[in-house]
Amino acid sequence: MSAAPDGPAVRRVVISSFDNPAHPHYQGGGVAVIEVMAGRLGEDFEVTVLTVGRRSESVLHNGIRYRRLPLQW
């Protein structure tokens, strides 16, 4: 945990999932569960979801930070 300036320590959670909500073929199942979990954890923690994307980027989706990492086949 790291201390926020003039405040309590920031508690962080990282969730790793291959599927990401921006992919049109992954809109149910695991993606849905991850979004619900991340949303609930986000009430008490700073949540980052690591997932796969076409390029490296960081986006905010429904209040949750998604860090997309590129994967080449």
Secondary structure as UniProt FT lines:
FT   STRAND          2..3
FT   TURN            5..6
FT   STRAND          9..10
FT   STRAND          12..16
FT   TURN            21..22
FT   TURN            24..25
FT   HELIX           30..41
FT   TURN            42..44
FT   STRAND          46..53
FT   STRAND          57..61
FT   TURN            62..63
FT   STRAND          64..70
//
